[in-house]
Each structure stands twice: as structure tokens, then as C-alpha cells.
Amino acid sequence: MQTKRSNPWAWWAFWVGLLGLILMPIPLFIGLILGGGLGAIAAILAVIALFKSRHAGGRGIAPAILAAVFVLLTYGGISIGGGVIW
């Protein structure tokens, strides 16, 4: 029987977090809503992925941690005015 090589939760968290980081700089509160919303979803997915990776032999830890870094960068950018200031 073939085992899974990756953790799909981690890859979803990675791509959603990256998309939130990319959309965050859009001005006039659009980036705040899109980037912040996607960042929150990516944070939840990253936590789920980290818990799942413990039971999957450590698969998916790297993309889940990168997703958490993307979330931190997104909210760091929002805190200094990204997505709000034109």
C-alpha cells in the first residue's frame, strides 16, 4: 500500500498564506480585507497542518511553518499601514 508523501493541509495553508501576503498591499482597505481574511484562514490551516504532521511522521512541517511566516508578514504589513494607506 502506498503512503501519502505530503500533508494537503500544509500545502493549502502555504498557498492561502502566500495569496494573502500578495494581496495585502492593495490600498483603500481592499488589501486589509482580502489579505487579513486570507491570513486568518491560513493561520487556522497551518495550525491544523502542524497537528496533522505530528501523526504523519513529520510530513508537511515545512510548508506549514512557511504559511505561519506568511501570516506573520501579512499582519506585520497590515500593522504598518499595508492595505489601508494609498
Backbone as XML, in Angstrom:
<?xml version="1.0"?>
<chain id="A" units="angstrom">
  <residue number="1" name="MET">
    <atom name="N" x="0.836" y="-1.183" z="0.000"/>
    <atom name="CA" x="0.000" y="0.000" z="0.000"/>
    <atom name="C" x="0.885" y="1.252" z="0.000"/>
  </residue>
  <residue number="2" name="GLN">
    <atom name="N" x="0.534" y="2.191" z="-0.850"/>
    <atom name="CA" x="1.329" y="3.403" z="-0.983"/>
    <atom name="C" x="0.871" y="4.445" z="0.041"/>
  </residue>
  <residue number="3" name="THR">
    <atom name="N" x="1.834" y="5.092" z="0.700"/>
    <atom name="CA" x="1.501" y="6.118" z="1.683"/>
    <atom name="C" x="1.558" y="7.494" z="1.035"/>
  </residue>
  <residue number="4" name="LYS">
    <atom name="N" x="0.859" y="8.437" z="1.625"/>
    <atom name="CA" x="0.882" y="9.809" z="1.129"/>
    <atom name="C" x="2.258" y="10.416" z="1.388"/>
  </residue>
  <residue number="5" name="ARG">
    <atom name="N" x="2.714" y="11.230" z="0.450"/>
    <atom name="CA" x="4.015" y="11.864" z="0.606"/>
    <atom name="C" x="3.922" y="13.247" z="1.216"/>
  </residue>
  <residue number="6" name="SER">
    <atom name="N" x="2.750" y="13.832" z="1.214"/>
    <atom name="CA" x="2.664" y="15.197" z="1.711"/>
    <atom name="C" x="1.431" y="15.368" z="2.592"/>
  </residue>
  <residue number="7" name="ASN">
    <atom name="N" x="1.350" y="16.553" z="3.152"/>
    <atom name="CA" x="0.244" y="16.918" z="4.015"/>
    <atom name="C" x="-0.583" y="17.969" z="3.278"/>
  </residue>
  <residue number="8" name="PRO">
    <atom name="N" x="-1.773" y="17.627" z="2.765"/>
    <atom name="CA" x="-2.537" y="18.605" z="1.986"/>
    <atom name="C" x="-2.954" y="19.830" z="2.787"/>
  </residue>
  <residue number="9" name="TRP">
    <atom name="N" x="-3.148" y="19.685" z="4.085"/>
    <atom name="CA" x="-3.482" y="20.848" z="4.922"/>
    <atom name="C" x="-2.347" y="21.863" z="4.901"/>
  </residue>
  <residue number="10" name="ALA">
    <atom name="N" x="-1.122" y="21.366" z="4.927"/>
    <atom name="CA" x="0.040" y="22.249" z="4.935"/>
    <atom name="C" x="0.154" y="22.997" z="3.611"/>
  </residue>
  <residue number="11" name="TRP">
    <atom name="N" x="-0.101" y="22.315" z="2.513"/>
    <atom name="CA" x="0.004" y="22.984" z="1.217"/>
    <atom name="C" x="-1.127" y="23.981" z="1.010"/>
  </residue>
  <residue number="12" name="TRP">
    <atom name="N" x="-2.317" y="23.686" z="1.508"/>
    <atom name="CA" x="-3.404" y="24.672" z="1.452"/>
    <atom name="C" x="-3.036" y="25.894" z="2.278"/>
  </residue>
  <residue number="13" name="ALA">
    <atom name="N" x="-2.498" y="25.681" z="3.461"/>
    <atom name="CA" x="-2.082" y="26.805" z="4.311"/>
    <atom name="C" x="-1.008" y="27.630" z="3.620"/>
  </residue>
  <residue number="14" name="PHE">
    <atom name="N" x="-0.053" y="26.970" z="2.988"/>
    <atom name="CA" x="1.026" y="27.653" z="2.281"/>
    <atom name="C" x="0.477" y="28.558" z="1.182"/>
  </residue>
  <residue number="15" name="TRP">
    <atom name="N" x="-0.362" y="28.019" z="0.295"/>
    <atom name="CA" x="-0.863" y="28.794" z="-0.841"/>
    <atom name="C" x="-1.825" y="29.892" z="-0.418"/>
  </residue>
  <residue number="16" name="VAL">
    <atom name="N" x="-2.671" y="29.612" z="0.563"/>
    <atom name="CA" x="-3.590" y="30.653" z="1.041"/>
    <atom name="C" x="-2.805" y="31.765" z="1.739"/>
  </residue>
  <residue number="17" name="GLY">
    <atom name="N" x="-1.797" y="31.403" z="2.527"/>
    <atom name="CA" x="-0.959" y="32.399" z="3.192"/>
    <atom name="C" x="-0.175" y="33.241" z="2.203"/>
  </residue>
  <residue number="18" name="LEU">
    <atom name="N" x="0.345" y="32.609" z="1.161"/>
    <atom name="CA" x="1.079" y="33.342" z="0.135"/>
    <atom name="C" x="0.153" y="34.298" z="-0.617"/>
  </residue>
  <residue number="19" name="LEU">
    <atom name="N" x="-1.040" y="33.853" z="-0.933"/>
    <atom name="CA" x="-2.006" y="34.709" z="-1.617"/>
    <atom name="C" x="-2.400" y="35.900" z="-0.737"/>
  </residue>
  <residue number="20" name="GLY">
    <atom name="N" x="-2.586" y="35.665" z="0.548"/>
    <atom name="CA" x="-2.885" y="36.761" z="1.462"/>
    <atom name="C" x="-1.754" y="37.768" z="1.538"/>
  </residue>
  <residue number="21" name="LEU">
    <atom name="N" x="-0.516" y="37.285" z="1.530"/>
    <atom name="CA" x="0.643" y="38.177" z="1.566"/>
    <atom name="C" x="0.744" y="38.996" z="0.284"/>
  </residue>
  <residue number="22" name="ILE">
    <atom name="N" x="0.433" y="38.383" z="-0.835"/>
    <atom name="CA" x="0.493" y="39.087" z="-2.112"/>
    <atom name="C" x="-0.611" y="40.137" z="-2.216"/>
  </residue>
  <residue number="23" name="LEU">
    <atom name="N" x="-1.803" y="39.838" z="-1.715"/>
    <atom name="CA" x="-2.935" y="40.754" z="-1.835"/>
    <atom name="C" x="-2.950" y="41.844" z="-0.761"/>
  </residue>
  <residue number="24" name="MET">
    <atom name="N" x="-2.180" y="41.704" z="0.296"/>
    <atom name="CA" x="-2.197" y="42.646" z="1.405"/>
    <atom name="C" x="-1.859" y="44.089" z="1.017"/>
  </residue>
  <residue number="25" name="PRO">
    <atom name="N" x="-0.931" y="44.379" z="0.095"/>
    <atom name="CA" x="-0.588" y="45.788" z="-0.181"/>
    <atom name="C" x="-1.619" y="46.574" z="-0.988"/>
  </residue>
  <residue number="26" name="ILE">
    <atom name="N" x="-2.698" y="45.961" z="-1.445"/>
    <atom name="CA" x="-3.691" y="46.686" z="-2.232"/>
    <atom name="C" x="-4.301" y="47.782" z="-1.349"/>
  </residue>
  <residue number="27" name="PRO">
    <atom name="N" x="-4.309" y="49.043" z="-1.825"/>
    <atom name="CA" x="-4.772" y="50.153" z="-0.976"/>
    <atom name="C" x="-6.296" y="50.220" z="-0.826"/>
  </residue>
  <residue number="28" name="LEU">
    <atom name="N" x="-6.726" y="51.198" z="-0.028"/>
    <atom name="CA" x="-8.137" y="51.515" z="0.216"/>
    <atom name="C" x="-8.897" y="50.376" z="0.896"/>
  </residue>
  <residue number="29" name="PHE">
    <atom name="N" x="-8.286" y="49.768" z="1.867"/>
    <atom name="CA" x="-8.867" y="48.726" z="2.709"/>
    <atom name="C" x="-9.167" y="47.419" z="1.979"/>
  </residue>
  <residue number="30" name="ILE">
    <atom name="N" x="-8.920" y="47.357" z="0.679"/>
    <atom name="CA" x="-9.141" y="46.106" z="-0.051"/>
    <atom name="C" x="-8.117" y="45.066" z="0.397"/>
  </residue>
  <residue number="31" name="GLY">
    <atom name="N" x="-6.855" y="45.476" z="0.503"/>
    <atom name="CA" x="-5.812" y="44.567" z="0.962"/>
    <atom name="C" x="-5.999" y="44.160" z="2.408"/>
  </residue>
  <residue number="32" name="LEU">
    <atom name="N" x="-6.530" y="45.080" z="3.206"/>
    <atom name="CA" x="-6.798" y="44.755" z="4.614"/>
    <atom name="C" x="-7.827" y="43.641" z="4.721"/>
  </residue>
  <residue number="33" name="ILE">
    <atom name="N" x="-8.870" y="43.736" z="3.932"/>
    <atom name="CA" x="-9.935" y="42.731" z="3.986"/>
    <atom name="C" x="-9.479" y="41.424" z="3.344"/>
  </residue>
  <residue number="34" name="LEU">
    <atom name="N" x="-8.920" y="41.509" z="2.124"/>
    <atom name="CA" x="-8.506" y="40.288" z="1.431"/>
    <atom name="C" x="-7.296" y="39.635" z="2.095"/>
  </residue>
  <residue number="35" name="GLY">
    <atom name="N" x="-6.245" y="40.416" z="2.310"/>
    <atom name="CA" x="-5.034" y="39.861" z="2.915"/>
    <atom name="C" x="-5.248" y="39.405" z="4.343"/>
  </residue>
  <residue number="36" name="GLY">
    <atom name="N" x="-5.974" y="40.217" z="5.119"/>
    <atom name="CA" x="-6.233" y="39.841" z="6.510"/>
    <atom name="C" x="-7.125" y="38.623" z="6.632"/>
  </residue>
  <residue number="37" name="GLY">
    <atom name="N" x="-8.136" y="38.561" z="5.781"/>
    <atom name="CA" x="-9.035" y="37.400" z="5.809"/>
    <atom name="C" x="-8.330" y="36.122" z="5.408"/>
  </residue>
  <residue number="38" name="LEU">
    <atom name="N" x="-7.570" y="36.206" z="4.324"/>
    <atom name="CA" x="-6.824" y="35.021" z="3.894"/>
    <atom name="C" x="-5.725" y="34.655" z="4.895"/>
  </residue>
  <residue number="39" name="GLY">
    <atom name="N" x="-5.158" y="35.670" z="5.545"/>
    <atom name="CA" x="-4.157" y="35.391" z="6.578"/>
    <atom name="C" x="-4.751" y="34.633" z="7.750"/>
  </residue>
  <residue number="40" name="ALA">
    <atom name="N" x="-5.957" y="34.999" z="8.148"/>
    <atom name="CA" x="-6.615" y="34.293" z="9.255"/>
    <atom name="C" x="-6.924" y="32.847" z="8.870"/>
  </residue>
  <residue number="41" name="ILE">
    <atom name="N" x="-7.396" y="32.653" z="7.649"/>
    <atom name="CA" x="-7.677" y="31.291" z="7.186"/>
    <atom name="C" x="-6.388" y="30.480" z="7.114"/>
  </residue>
  <residue number="42" name="ALA">
    <atom name="N" x="-5.311" y="31.084" z="6.615"/>
    <atom name="CA" x="-4.028" y="30.385" z="6.522"/>
    <atom name="C" x="-3.486" y="30.031" z="7.903"/>
  </residue>
  <residue number="43" name="ALA">
    <atom name="N" x="-3.710" y="30.902" z="8.885"/>
    <atom name="CA" x="-3.245" y="30.606" z="10.247"/>
    <atom name="C" x="-3.966" y="29.384" z="10.805"/>
  </residue>
  <residue number="44" name="ILE">
    <atom name="N" x="-5.262" y="29.318" z="10.584"/>
    <atom name="CA" x="-6.036" y="28.163" z="11.058"/>
    <atom name="C" x="-5.581" y="26.890" z="10.348"/>
  </residue>
  <residue number="45" name="LEU">
    <atom name="N" x="-5.408" y="26.971" z="9.032"/>
    <atom name="CA" x="-4.951" y="25.806" z="8.274"/>
    <atom name="C" x="-3.551" y="25.371" z="8.699"/>
  </residue>
  <residue number="46" name="ALA">
    <atom name="N" x="-2.673" y="26.330" z="9.008"/>
    <atom name="CA" x="-1.308" y="25.992" z="9.436"/>
    <atom name="C" x="-1.312" y="25.262" z="10.774"/>
  </residue>
  <residue number="47" name="VAL">
    <atom name="N" x="-2.164" y="25.694" z="11.679"/>
    <atom name="CA" x="-2.249" y="25.010" z="12.979"/>
    <atom name="C" x="-2.760" y="23.584" z="12.784"/>
  </residue>
  <residue number="48" name="ILE">
    <atom name="N" x="-3.791" y="23.422" z="11.959"/>
    <atom name="CA" x="-4.301" y="22.075" z="11.676"/>
    <atom name="C" x="-3.209" y="21.228" z="11.035"/>
  </residue>
  <residue number="49" name="ALA">
    <atom name="N" x="-2.467" y="21.814" z="10.093"/>
    <atom name="CA" x="-1.404" y="21.080" z="9.405"/>
    <atom name="C" x="-0.299" y="20.660" z="10.366"/>
  </residue>
  <residue number="50" name="LEU">
    <atom name="N" x="0.041" y="21.517" z="11.307"/>
    <atom name="CA" x="1.081" y="21.147" z="12.272"/>
    <atom name="C" x="0.624" y="20.003" z="13.168"/>
  </residue>
  <residue number="51" name="PHE">
    <atom name="N" x="-0.638" y="20.008" z="13.578"/>
    <atom name="CA" x="-1.147" y="18.887" z="14.371"/>
    <atom name="C" x="-1.205" y="17.602" z="13.549"/>
  </residue>
  <residue number="52" name="LYS">
    <atom name="N" x="-1.598" y="17.710" z="12.282"/>
    <atom name="CA" x="-1.659" y="16.523" z="11.416"/>
    <atom name="C" x="-0.259" y="16.001" z="11.114"/>
  </residue>
  <residue number="53" name="SER">
    <atom name="N" x="0.723" y="16.884" z="11.007"/>
    <atom name="CA" x="2.075" y="16.435" z="10.674"/>
    <atom name="C" x="2.702" y="15.634" z="11.806"/>
  </residue>
  <residue number="54" name="ARG">
    <atom name="N" x="2.257" y="15.877" z="13.023"/>
    <atom name="CA" x="2.766" y="15.072" z="14.154"/>
    <atom name="C" x="2.384" y="13.614" z="13.990"/>
  </residue>
  <residue number="55" name="HIS">
    <atom name="N" x="1.205" y="13.373" z="13.423"/>
    <atom name="CA" x="0.730" y="11.995" z="13.259"/>
    <atom name="C" x="1.104" y="11.421" z="11.894"/>
  </residue>
  <residue number="56" name="ALA">
    <atom name="N" x="1.663" y="12.246" z="11.032"/>
    <atom name="CA" x="2.036" y="11.798" z="9.689"/>
    <atom name="C" x="3.545" y="11.642" z="9.553"/>
  </residue>
  <residue number="57" name="GLY">
    <atom name="N" x="4.241" y="11.518" z="10.645"/>
    <atom name="CA" x="5.682" y="11.315" z="10.586"/>
    <atom name="C" x="6.458" y="12.553" z="10.203"/>
  </residue>
  <residue number="58" name="GLY">
    <atom name="N" x="5.909" y="13.720" z="10.468"/>
    <atom name="CA" x="6.608" y="14.961" z="10.190"/>
    <atom name="C" x="6.424" y="15.509" z="8.794"/>
  </residue>
  <residue number="59" name="ARG">
    <atom name="N" x="5.590" y="14.873" z="7.995"/>
    <atom name="CA" x="5.366" y="15.370" z="6.629"/>
    <atom name="C" x="4.526" y="16.631" z="6.674"/>
  </residue>
  <residue number="60" name="GLY">
    <atom name="N" x="4.973" y="17.641" z="5.957"/>
    <atom name="CA" x="4.217" y="18.875" z="5.850"/>
    <atom name="C" x="4.584" y="19.941" z="6.858"/>
  </residue>
  <residue number="61" name="ILE">
    <atom name="N" x="5.636" y="19.731" z="7.610"/>
    <atom name="CA" x="6.023" y="20.738" z="8.602"/>
    <atom name="C" x="6.553" y="21.999" z="7.920"/>
  </residue>
  <residue number="62" name="ALA">
    <atom name="N" x="7.386" y="21.837" z="6.901"/>
    <atom name="CA" x="7.993" y="22.999" z="6.242"/>
    <atom name="C" x="6.956" y="23.927" z="5.609"/>
  </residue>
  <residue number="63" name="PRO">
    <atom name="N" x="6.003" y="23.425" z="4.796"/>
    <atom name="CA" x="5.026" y="24.362" z="4.242"/>
    <atom name="C" x="4.123" y="24.977" z="5.302"/>
  </residue>
  <residue number="64" name="ALA">
    <atom name="N" x="3.845" y="24.257" z="6.374"/>
    <atom name="CA" x="3.009" y="24.809" z="7.442"/>
    <atom name="C" x="3.739" y="25.938" z="8.170"/>
  </residue>
  <residue number="65" name="ILE">
    <atom name="N" x="5.024" y="25.774" z="8.407"/>
    <atom name="CA" x="5.793" y="26.827" z="9.066"/>
    <atom name="C" x="5.955" y="28.025" z="8.135"/>
  </residue>
  <residue number="66" name="LEU">
    <atom name="N" x="6.176" y="27.776" z="6.849"/>
    <atom name="CA" x="6.241" y="28.881" z="5.894"/>
    <atom name="C" x="4.912" y="29.633" z="5.826"/>
  </residue>
  <residue number="67" name="ALA">
    <atom name="N" x="3.807" y="28.916" z="5.911"/>
    <atom name="CA" x="2.496" y="29.567" z="5.929"/>
    <atom name="C" x="2.364" y="30.453" z="7.157"/>
  </residue>
  <residue number="68" name="ALA">
    <atom name="N" x="2.840" y="29.986" z="8.298"/>
    <atom name="CA" x="2.793" y="30.802" z="9.517"/>
    <atom name="C" x="3.665" y="32.048" z="9.367"/>
  </residue>
  <residue number="69" name="VAL">
    <atom name="N" x="4.803" y="31.928" z="8.689"/>
    <atom name="CA" x="5.658" y="33.085" z="8.431"/>
    <atom name="C" x="4.946" y="34.070" z="7.510"/>
  </residue>
  <residue number="70" name="PHE">
    <atom name="N" x="4.261" y="33.549" z="6.482"/>
    <atom name="CA" x="3.492" y="34.424" z="5.588"/>
    <atom name="C" x="2.410" y="35.168" z="6.356"/>
  </residue>
  <residue number="71" name="VAL">
    <atom name="N" x="1.763" y="34.490" z="7.277"/>
    <atom name="CA" x="0.719" y="35.132" z="8.091"/>
    <atom name="C" x="1.327" y="36.241" z="8.945"/>
  </residue>
  <residue number="72" name="LEU">
    <atom name="N" x="2.468" y="35.972" z="9.557"/>
    <atom name="CA" x="3.132" y="36.995" z="10.364"/>
    <atom name="C" x="3.553" y="38.191" z="9.514"/>
  </residue>
  <residue number="73" name="LEU">
    <atom name="N" x="4.066" y="37.933" z="8.323"/>
    <atom name="CA" x="4.437" y="39.029" z="7.430"/>
    <atom name="C" x="3.213" y="39.820" z="6.972"/>
  </residue>
  <residue number="74" name="THR">
    <atom name="N" x="2.115" y="39.129" z="6.717"/>
    <atom name="CA" x="0.889" y="39.803" z="6.304"/>
    <atom name="C" x="0.391" y="40.731" z="7.395"/>
  </residue>
  <residue number="75" name="TYR">
    <atom name="N" x="0.297" y="40.227" z="8.620"/>
    <atom name="CA" x="-0.202" y="41.059" z="9.706"/>
    <atom name="C" x="0.811" y="42.117" z="10.130"/>
  </residue>
  <residue number="76" name="GLY">
    <atom name="N" x="2.094" y="41.837" z="9.934"/>
    <atom name="CA" x="3.095" y="42.872" z="10.162"/>
    <atom name="C" x="2.956" y="44.003" z="9.167"/>
  </residue>
  <residue number="77" name="GLY">
    <atom name="N" x="2.697" y="43.655" z="7.913"/>
    <atom name="CA" x="2.479" y="44.670" z="6.894"/>
    <atom name="C" x="1.212" y="45.467" z="7.134"/>
  </residue>
  <residue number="78" name="ILE">
    <atom name="N" x="0.168" y="44.800" z="7.580"/>
    <atom name="CA" x="-1.082" y="45.495" z="7.892"/>
    <atom name="C" x="-0.881" y="46.446" z="9.064"/>
  </residue>
  <residue number="79" name="SER">
    <atom name="N" x="-0.075" y="46.037" z="10.024"/>
    <atom name="CA" x="0.121" y="46.891" z="11.201"/>
    <atom name="C" x="0.891" y="48.167" z="10.891"/>
  </residue>
  <residue number="80" name="ILE">
    <atom name="N" x="1.655" y="48.175" z="9.807"/>
    <atom name="CA" x="2.369" y="49.414" z="9.433"/>
    <atom name="C" x="1.665" y="50.155" z="8.310"/>
  </residue>
  <residue number="81" name="GLY">
    <atom name="N" x="0.448" y="49.757" z="7.988"/>
    <atom name="CA" x="-0.349" y="50.522" z="7.033"/>
    <atom name="C" x="-0.612" y="49.848" z="5.710"/>
  </residue>
  <residue number="82" name="GLY">
    <atom name="N" x="-0.149" y="48.638" z="5.516"/>
    <atom name="CA" x="-0.408" y="47.940" z="4.268"/>
    <atom name="C" x="-1.888" y="47.625" z="4.098"/>
  </residue>
  <residue number="83" name="GLY">
    <atom name="N" x="-2.412" y="47.887" z="2.922"/>
    <atom name="CA" x="-3.813" y="47.629" z="2.650"/>
    <atom name="C" x="-4.738" y="48.740" z="3.070"/>
  </residue>
  <residue number="84" name="VAL">
    <atom name="N" x="-4.214" y="49.755" z="3.742"/>
    <atom name="CA" x="-5.042" y="50.854" z="4.221"/>
    <atom name="C" x="-4.634" y="52.158" z="3.547"/>
  </residue>
  <residue number="85" name="ILE">
    <atom name="N" x="-3.335" y="52.426" z="3.543"/>
    <atom name="CA" x="-2.808" y="53.693" z="3.037"/>
    <atom name="C" x="-2.597" y="53.593" z="1.530"/>
  </residue>
  <residue number="86" name="TRP">
    <atom name="N" x="-2.926" y="54.659" z="0.851"/>
    <atom name="CA" x="-2.702" y="54.685" z="-0.585"/>
    <atom name="C" x="-1.351" y="55.171" z="-0.878"/>
  </residue>
</chain>
